[in-house]
Amino acid sequence: MVDKYRQILRKYWGYDDFRGIQREIIESIDSGHDTLGLMPTGGGKSITFQVPALLQEGVCLVVTPLIALMKDQVAHLRSKGILASAIYSGMTHNEIVTTLDNAVFGGVKILYVSPERLSSPLFLVKLSHMQVSFVTVDEAHCISQWGYDFRPSYLRIAEVRRIKPDVCILALTATATPQVVDDIQLRLGFAEKRVFRMSFERKNLAYVVRNAADKQQELLHILTSVGGAGIVYVRSRKNAKDTAKWLNDNGISATFYHAGLEPAVKDQRQTQWQRDEVRVMVATIAFGMGIDKPDVRIVVHTDCPDSPEAYFQEAGRAGRDGKKSYAVLLYNSSDRRKLHKRISDTFPEKDYIRKVYDHLADFFQVGVGSGEGTVHEFDIERFCHAFLHFPVQVDAALKILQRAGYLEYDTDPDNSARLRFLLERDQLYLLEHLTQDQETVIAAMLRLYGGLFSDYGFIDESAIALKAGFDNNTVYEVLKSLSRRNIVHFIPRRKLPAICYSQRRDDGCRLIISEEVYEDRKKSYEDRIGSMIDYATNNEVCRSRQLLRYFGEHTSSDCGKCDVCQEHRAENESDKEADVATRERILGLLAGGERHHLSEVLRLQLPKERVDNALAYLVGEEMISVEGGFLRLKNED
């Protein structure tokens, strides 16, 4: 009988067989069952939906928040001759329409889409005309209120299920507690519970906790001791920049990465690191998801993550090639205080949240009973200055108001710059009095982008700057000057977050912030913080076992590689040496062949437990005899 799954696997990926639970998941989704797959980082999640997608009629819809992953996956699949496309921020309206029409008319087998796009009227209309084979929900823990990375946009997947009620769902995640496993299936409307689990154990990865008063020096010591590519996770953007500079100053090649960098700079630094042009990437949590670099030898956290899920996922980026690697957490007494402070920062008092809501209305001049559907640019620094707030607490309050349904808070709106040439291409060459900078920028745009003569297109000023050899500000000024000369129409990007009122503005005192939105999630967050502190301070139980137990695996054995196991091994070796030394002292006492009373052994001032162990061993091995409280060598009888 022909194995259709292995045929596809060999044809497109060149593998002879599946790994782990890949086949079970594929057979389940291909048979039309709602399916949840739990697979650790590097477990081969993409194969589980790409193989059945090629076997079934219609398009497989893949919901994922990782735009970098979308682009990489689409390029990778297309290189194999597979019809794949993606819809994400930065595409023009015409590009989106064309992509969706291709999916409707059979020109796409795998369509990646961000969860925010699911509620777009255009997408929903096109979806109703698509033949969908099944829906894949990647990073599925994001749909759970109890998940460490809950994203309200994931709840929009229910709209897809309403339009396509007979289409099954494949949910995939690398981090889920038993509670989150149940919640994922509930929120995705599984017809029946159907879960396939792959052990989260990473046999090649040694988890280590170092109690470090001076984390900077400890980091340098670790990176000097362990070779190969590395990632260093820090909490703030400033710390990422400062740590990278400090490492470079101390002879370790490093660069830094965070969400505030220009897209082209992010791409450039990621490429440098992936090509081993720099050894260490110092990054905030913005880095790593969807990044495929299998030979990372070490991941170090200088700041303690606020959940075992986050730590497990970030640490799991080490050693994906199966070779010996290390995940090191630097911890000291101040980390406990910092973690507990995050609770009050993430969940400010309800009265404070109501105050932020009222101040927001004053800031935007939105009266009671109005404002529904209105969108406002939000300058958080100006808001905090005007109403004497701190940004961290304001950001947390707005996220809680979003979960409560009062507003939409988009911290990363679709705000790329747009541009269109107002002249025909041939007319460009007839222009006179262009400066050298203007000519260079125009040439860079023509090399980077197509279609700017027929329609507005999204552009990345930092990419143009890299191509032209200018800084971002110079490119911005050149584009403005070209716009003033009516050569182009340049629409600068908005750098501010956006707030949209989901319902009419009410008085803050009338807001309802439910237990599910506030108390329940706060308790869940406190529990995760507590679990992370327990992991960092429990020096008795194997680190790997601690993590596996958190995710519901209770049959694991000690890893033998973590700092706890190594310490226990050293203690055991020390015990063995002490036992041998005790036996030798007793044998030395009896060496003359005379009988000696037990009291003489005790006068050797050896620990009683050691003496008991030594006597039991020597008698058991028939090296000595004991009679009436006297001892003598056995071979002298």
Beta strands, then each sheet from edge to edge (+ up, - down):
strand 1: 35-38
strand 2: 59-63
strand 3: 84-87
strand 4: 110-113
strand 5: 132-137
strand 6: 169-173
strand 7: 195-197
strand 8: 205-211
strand 9: 229-233
strand 10: 254-257
strand 11: 280-283
strand 12: 296-301
strand 13: 325-331
strand 14: 375-377
strand 15: 407-410
strand 16: 417-421
strand 17: 457-459
strand 18: 488-491
strand 19: 498-501
strand 20: 596-597
strand 21: 624-627
strand 22: 630-633
sheet 1: 3+ 4+ 2+ 5+ 6+ 1+ 7+
sheet 2: 8+ 13+ 12+ 9+ 11+ 10+
sheet 3: 14+ 19- 15+
sheet 4: 17+ 16- 18+
sheet 5: 20+ 22- 21+
end
